[in-house]
Amino acid sequence: MQKKDGLLKWMGLALLMGGAIGIVPAAAQAAYPEKPITIVVPFAAGGAADTLGRVLADKIGQKVGQPVIVENKPGAGTLIASNHVANAKPDGYTLLLAASSLGTIPSINKDVKYDPVESFVPITQVASVVHVISVNPDVPVSNVKELIEHLRKNKGKISYASLGTGSSTQLEAEMFKSMADVDMQDIPYKGSAPALTDLIAGRVQVMFDAWASTGPYAKAGKVKVLAVTTDKPSASIPDMPTISEAVPGFSAMPWLGLVAPKGTPAQVADVIYQAVHESVQQDDVKAKFKTLGLDVIASDPATFGQFIKKDVKTWSDVIRKANITVNP
């Protein structure tokens, strides 16, 4: 009887210890975050992405009770920042404010070491960057359908401004050329400002670019904006038609989102996602996004992960067909 009682006591103690051990990881995860979080921004300070990153850092910090620091790591078309975060410790304390280039660069640059799908844990697609197609005011068109007809009548005579190899502006134009069966010559620039200057002057005739850059010139009558690049109207300029109305299936949505290194726990990603999702519902954040030319998305991690896979496939096809590369 004593042996039986002793065995029961031993089993009870073992179960108690096992239960306690099982609680430790959950308790540790529940404590996140216990120290400051860093959001790595792949662009220089002062731009729209940097401003967005700082808005998010402030709001996330308020929600999770820890400081959130923005660290700018510009260069190599966002490659420097992406590589840095891909190799960071997967503990939730180093996040990347990723841009569309996260998925496009590996198809352009053969030396990229990360995989846009496998090397990161998706957290949330924060926003889409509103892009538009615009033309010089002297181009005799008022909509995308007329532009297509004009391009076909003037094959080889029309040029478009881009922000360089692999930029969203170039990829959108090449997608448009392919889907609309038209021809335009790419003239690369080092930034939106000089490209828009030449568009206004008529040295180039067409340009895909962010509404935040193009909008002021459109309102001043210096350029004609024909449509947004998304397949649905933009919340920022809801009355603007879409390219897909003239070119069925056309959809280009540059984006900004948060990702973490592969291996980051799903519970950690969800903490950040919930903080962002709640923050972007606030009126001051919505207003700030609109001034930056951004439409709020704030998708959940699973939805964002599926979007990245689809986006990578879409642009890899465009890049392959247009033979775009930085190291042939």
C-alpha positions in Angstrom: 0.0 0.0 0.0 2.8 2.3 0.9 4.6 1.6 -2.4 1.3 2.3 -4.3 0.9 5.6 -2.4 4.5 6.5 -3.2 4.1 5.7 -6.8 1.0 7.9 -7.0 2.8 10.8 -5.3 5.7 10.5 -7.7 3.3 10.4 -10.8 1.5 13.5 -9.4 4.8 15.4 -9.0 5.9 14.4 -12.4 2.7 15.6 -14.0 2.9 18.9 -12.0 6.5 19.5 -13.2 5.6 18.6 -16.7 2.7 21.1 -16.7 4.9 23.8 -15.3 7.5 23.2 -18.0 4.8 23.3 -20.6 3.7 26.7 -19.3 7.1 28.4 -19.7 7.2 28.9 -23.5 3.6 30.2 -23.5 4.5 32.7 -20.7 7.6 33.8 -22.6 5.7 34.4 -25.8 2.9 36.2 -23.9 5.6 38.6 -22.6 6.5 39.9 -26.1 7.7 42.6 -26.5 10.0 42.9 -23.5 12.4 45.5 -25.2 12.4 48.0 -28.0 11.5 46.9 -31.6 13.3 48.1 -34.7 11.6 48.7 -38.0 14.2 48.7 -40.8 13.2 51.1 -43.6 15.0 50.4 -47.0 14.8 54.1 -48.0 16.4 57.3 -46.9 14.8 59.5 -44.3 12.2 62.0 -45.4 10.3 60.1 -48.1 6.8 58.6 -48.0 8.0 55.2 -46.9 10.1 56.6 -44.2 7.2 58.8 -43.0 4.9 55.8 -43.0 7.5 53.8 -41.0 7.6 56.5 -38.4 3.9 56.8 -38.1 3.7 53.0 -37.6 6.5 53.0 -35.1 4.8 55.6 -33.0 1.4 53.8 -33.1 2.7 50.3 -32.6 4.8 51.5 -29.7 1.7 52.9 -28.0 -0.2 49.6 -28.5 2.5 47.2 -27.3 4.0 49.3 -24.6 7.6 49.4 -25.9 9.6 51.9 -28.0 9.7 51.2 -31.7 12.7 52.6 -33.5 13.1 53.3 -37.2 16.4 52.4 -38.7 17.0 53.6 -42.3 19.1 51.3 -44.5 18.8 52.6 -48.0 20.7 51.3 -51.0 20.8 48.7 -53.8 17.1 49.1 -54.6 16.1 48.0 -51.0 18.4 45.0 -51.2 20.7 46.1 -48.3 17.8 46.3 -45.9 16.1 43.1 -47.1 19.3 41.1 -46.6 19.9 42.6 -43.2 16.5 41.6 -41.9 16.5 38.2 -43.6 19.6 37.4 -41.6 18.4 38.9 -38.3 17.5 36.9 -35.2 13.8 35.7 -35.6 12.6 37.0 -32.3 10.3 39.8 -33.4 12.6 42.6 -32.5 13.8 43.3 -36.1 11.1 44.0 -38.7 11.3 45.1 -42.3 9.1 47.8 -43.9 9.1 45.9 -47.2 8.2 47.4 -50.5 7.2 45.7 -53.8 10.9 45.4 -54.6 11.2 42.7 -52.0 9.6 40.3 -54.5 10.8 41.8 -57.8 14.6 42.2 -57.1 15.3 38.4 -57.0 14.0 38.1 -60.6 16.2 41.0 -61.8 19.4 40.4 -59.8 20.8 36.9 -59.9 23.1 37.7 -56.9 20.2 38.1 -54.4 20.6 35.6 -51.6 17.1 35.8 -50.0 13.8 34.3 -51.2 10.9 36.7 -50.9 8.5 34.0 -49.8 10.7 31.6 -47.9 13.1 34.0 -46.1 10.4 36.0 -44.3 7.3 35.8 -42.2 4.5 38.0 -43.5 2.9 40.3 -40.9 0.7 42.7 -42.7 0.4 44.5 -46.1 0.0 48.0 -44.5 -0.9 50.0 -47.6 -0.8 50.3 -51.4 1.0 53.1 -53.0 -1.4 54.8 -55.4 0.2 54.9 -58.9 -1.2 56.6 -62.0 -0.4 56.7 -65.7 0.0 60.3 -67.0 0.9 62.0 -70.3 2.2 65.3 -71.4 -0.7 67.8 -71.9 0.1 68.0 -75.7 -0.5 64.3 -76.2 -3.9 64.3 -78.0 -5.6 61.8 -75.7 -8.0 62.0 -72.8 -8.2 58.4 -71.6 -6.3 55.1 -71.8 -8.2 53.7 -74.8 -7.3 56.8 -76.8 -3.7 56.5 -75.6 -3.5 52.9 -76.9 -4.8 54.0 -80.3 -2.3 56.9 -80.3 0.6 54.6 -79.5 -0.3 52.1 -82.2 -0.5 54.9 -84.8 2.9 56.2 -83.6 4.9 53.0 -83.1 8.5 53.7 -82.2 8.0 57.4 -81.7 6.7 57.5 -78.1 8.9 57.3 -75.0 8.0 56.8 -71.3 9.9 57.9 -68.2 10.9 55.4 -65.6 12.9 55.5 -62.4 15.4 52.9 -63.7 15.8 49.2 -64.1 13.5 47.1 -62.0 11.6 50.1 -60.6 7.8 49.8 -60.3 7.4 52.6 -62.9 9.4 50.5 -65.5 7.6 47.3 -64.6 4.2 48.9 -64.9 5.0 50.4 -68.2 6.3 47.1 -69.5 3.2 45.2 -68.3 1.1 47.9 -70.1 3.1 47.5 -73.3 2.6 43.7 -73.3 -1.1 43.6 -72.3 -2.1 46.5 -74.5 0.1 45.4 -77.4 1.8 48.8 -77.8 5.3 50.0 -78.1 7.1 52.7 -76.1 10.8 53.4 -75.4 12.1 53.4 -71.8 14.0 56.6 -70.8 15.4 56.0 -67.2 15.7 58.8 -64.6 17.3 59.0 -61.2 14.1 60.3 -59.5 10.5 61.4 -60.0 11.4 65.1 -60.0 13.6 65.1 -63.2 11.3 62.6 -64.9 8.3 64.8 -64.3 10.2 67.8 -65.5 10.9 66.2 -68.8 7.3 64.9 -69.0 6.0 68.4 -68.6 8.5 69.7 -71.2 7.5 67.0 -73.6 10.9 65.3 -73.8 9.0 62.1 -72.8 5.3 61.6 -73.4 4.1 59.0 -70.9 4.9 58.1 -67.3 3.8 55.7 -64.6 4.5 57.1 -61.1 3.1 57.7 -57.6 0.0 59.9 -57.3 1.9 61.7 -54.4 4.5 62.9 -56.9 2.3 63.4 -59.9 -0.8 64.8 -58.3 0.4 68.4 -57.7 1.4 68.7 -61.3 -2.0 67.2 -62.5 -3.9 69.7 -60.3 -1.9 72.5 -61.8 -2.7 71.3 -65.4 0.9 70.5 -66.2 0.3 66.8 -66.9 -2.8 64.8 -67.7 -3.5 61.8 -65.5 -5.5 59.2 -67.3 -6.0 56.4 -64.8 -4.9 54.5 -61.7 -3.0 51.3 -62.1 -5.0 49.2 -59.6 -7.8 47.0 -60.8 -10.2 48.8 -58.6 -10.7 52.6 -58.0 -8.4 54.1 -55.4 -9.8 55.4 -52.1 -7.5 58.4 -52.5 -8.8 59.5 -55.9 -12.1 57.5 -56.2 -13.3 59.3 -59.3 -10.2 58.4 -61.3 -10.8 55.5 -63.8 -8.6 52.4 -63.8 -6.4 51.1 -66.6 -8.2 47.8 -66.4 -11.3 49.4 -67.9 -9.4 49.7 -71.2 -7.0 46.8 -70.6 -8.9 44.0 -68.9 -6.9 42.2 -66.3 -4.3 45.0 -65.9 -3.5 45.4 -62.2 -0.4 46.9 -60.6 -0.3 47.7 -57.0 3.0 48.9 -55.5 2.8 48.2 -51.7 4.4 48.6 -48.3 4.2 46.0 -45.6 5.8 44.6 -42.6 7.7 41.3 -42.6 10.0 39.5 -40.1 12.8 37.0 -40.5 11.9 33.4 -41.2 11.3 31.5 -37.9 9.7 34.4 -36.1 6.8 32.9 -34.1 3.3 33.4 -35.5 2.2 34.8 -32.1 4.7 37.6 -32.4 3.6 38.4 -35.9 0.0 38.5 -34.7 0.9 41.0 -31.9 2.3 43.4 -34.5 -0.5 42.8 -37.0 -3.2 43.6 -34.4 -1.4 46.8 -33.4 -1.2 47.9 -37.0 -4.8 46.9 -37.8 -6.1 48.9 -34.9 -3.9 51.9 -35.6 -4.8 52.4 -39.3 -8.5 52.7 -38.3 -7.7 56.0 -36.5 -8.7 59.2 -38.3 -5.3 60.8 -37.9 -3.5 57.8 -39.5 -6.0 57.7 -42.4 -5.5 61.4 -43.0 -1.7 61.0 -43.0 -1.9 58.0 -45.4 -3.9 60.0 -47.8 -1.4 62.9 -47.8 1.3 60.3 -48.6 -0.7 58.9 -51.5 -1.4 55.6 -49.8 -4.5 53.5 -49.5 -5.0 51.6 -46.3 -5.0 47.8 -46.5 -3.8 46.2 -43.2 -4.3 42.6 -44.3 -3.8 39.7 -41.9 -0.6 37.6 -42.1 -2.1 34.7 -44.1 -3.7 37.0 -46.7 -0.5 39.0 -47.0 1.5 35.8 -47.5 -0.7 34.7 -50.4 -0.5 38.2 -51.9 3.3 38.1 -51.9 3.3 34.7 -53.7 1.0 36.0 -56.4 2.9 39.3 -56.7 6.2 37.5 -57.2 4.7 35.4 -59.9 3.1 38.3 -61.7 6.2 40.4 -61.9 8.7 37.6 -62.6 6.6 36.9 -65.7 6.8 40.6 -66.7 10.5 40.7 -66.0 11.2 37.6 -68.0 9.2 38.7 -71.0 10.8 42.1 -71.1 14.2 40.7 -70.4 14.9 43.1 -67.5 18.1 42.4 -65.6 21.0 44.2 -63.8 23.6 41.4 -64.3 23.0 39.5 -67.6 
